[in-house]
Amino acid sequence: RASNTGDDFHEWWALRLALQLLAPDTSLAAVTVEGVNLDDGNGQELTEWDSVDCGLFYGGHSVEQAEKVVIEQLKYSASTPEKNWTVSELTSSKSKSSNNSIIKGLADSFSAILKTRPDLIRAGALTISLVSNRPIGADLQKSLSDASNKKNETLRVVSGLNKRNFKKFIALFDFSACGTGSR
């Protein structure tokens, strides 16, 4: 039951995004589910995009063509919707052989865009969004905004990014869709 509830959340969220394509005045050109659109021949690993549940592409249909890109990771909890997101949960990995944490997956997608389209990052035309029915806790917000916070360094280490790129990565994070109700 809980798994189906999460699937429903993903499907309704993606449908809501796709309906935006019908708006006459939108620059939204493409919406992807479970990955991104890539032009042929770029040689990137598909695993770099594993964390992208929904991708929004404005002004072009692919990472290479878009003027703006939004990558979204969706997380829904049927059992603890009131529980705040924590640093521990963003850095937790369920795999014994590799790091499959939320922060690492999103950092991998950020790194792929950094290689392909660093101009999007420089222009602030990339947004990395966590979408959840659970809110962001004050402790996590502080950890993200304060580079001297010990937990900020934990996030950076788990992300696999160097300090300079981690600062860029965190600056692009959008948690405004956390605490989002069921669709």
N, C-alpha and C positions, 0 to 999 in steps of 0.2 A: 504494500500500500504506500509506504513512504517513498519508495523508488518511483512509483507511478506519479506521485504528486510532484516530484522533482522534474520528471519528464514533461508533465503538463505545464509546469512553470516555464521550462525551456521552449516548448512549442508555442505557447501563447505569447511569450516575449518575442520570439522570432517572427511570428505572424504580425504582431504589432509593428515591428520594424519594417517588414516587407510592405505593409500597407502604406507606409510613408513614401514608397516609390511612386504611388499613384497621385500624390499631390502635384498640382500643376506648376508650382513655383519652387520645387525642391531641386537642389543640386546633388541629392543622393542618387548615385548611379547604380549601385549594387549592394545587396545584402547577402552575406554568406552565412552558412550554418556549418559548424564543425570544421573550421579552417579558413583559408583565405583564397582569393583569386590571385594566381601568379601567371605572368607571361611565360610562354614556353622558353626553355633553354637557360633559365637562370641558375640551375644547379643547386638550389637550396633544398635542404632536407625537409621532408614533410613534418618530422618531429619538432621542428622549430615552431610549428603552428598548432601543436596539440592543445594548447591552453585556450585557443580562440574558439569560444562557443558561437559567437556572432561577430561578424566583421561588417563594418559599414564603410562604404567607399564613396566619397563625394568627388564629383568632377571627373571620374574615370572608373573603369570596371575592375582594376587590379591594383595591387600594391605599387607597381611600377608606374601606372598612369594616374592614379588618384591625386587630387590636390589636398585632400584631408582623409585620414584613416582613423577609425575608432575600432579598437579591439576590445571585446567584452568577454569576461569569464563569468558564467552564471553559477551561483550556488544557492540552493534552496534547502531549507530545513523544515520538515513537517513536525519534528519532535521538539525543537528548541528555537522557535522563531524569535524569541525575545532575547536570546543569548548574544552578547556582544562578540564581534570578531576580535581575536587577539593576535599578537605577534606569534605566539606558539602555533596557532592554527594556520597562519599563512606560511609558516616555515616547516610544518609537519609533512613528512613524506611517508606514504604508505608502502612504498616499494623497498625491499631489502637490498636490491642490487643497484638502484639509481635514485636520484633525487627527483621525485615527482611532486614536490610541494607546489602550492599555488604561486608563490613568489618566484620560484625557479622557472616554472612554465611561462609565466608572463615575461620574465627577464629574457628567456630564450627568444620569444617573439619580438621583444624590443631589440635584441641583438641582431636578429634577422633583418629588421627594418633599418637598423643602424648601418648594416652592410649594404643594403639595397638602396635605401632612400634616406640618407642622413639629413637631407634638406627638409624632410618632413619634421624631423626632431628639432632642427635649428629654428624652423618657422613656427614651432608650437602647433603643427598641424597633425600631430598624432596624439590620440587620447587612449589611455589604458584604463579600462573601467572594470570594477568588480560590481556585479549586480547580484543582490541578495535580498531576501526578506529579513535577514538579520542585520542589525545596526552595527556600526563601527564603534568600538569602545574608545573612551578617552585615552587610555593607556596606549592603544595602537596609534591613534592620531598623534600623540606626543612623540612616540617612537619614530614615526614617519617624518615629522617636521623638525626634529631636533637631532642634528648630525652628531652631537656630543653624547646623546643618549646611548647607553650600552646596547639596548635592544635594536637601535637603528643599525649598529654594526652587525648584530646577529642577522638582521634582514639582508644586509649587504653581502655578508659571507655566503649565506644560503642561496642568494640570487646568482652568485658566480660572477658578478660584475665588479670591475675596479671602482674605486671611490668616485672618480670623475663621471663615469657612465651611470653609476648608481644614483648619483645626484640628479642627473638628467632624467633617468627612469622614474624616480619618485616624483619629480616635478610634473610629470605627465599623468600621474595617477588621479583618477576621479572616483570617489567613493559616494557621490551624491545619489546613486541608485541603490545604496544599501539602506535597509529598512523599508524596502519597497514591498508593498502588499502583494497578495496573490493576484494574478491576472484573471 
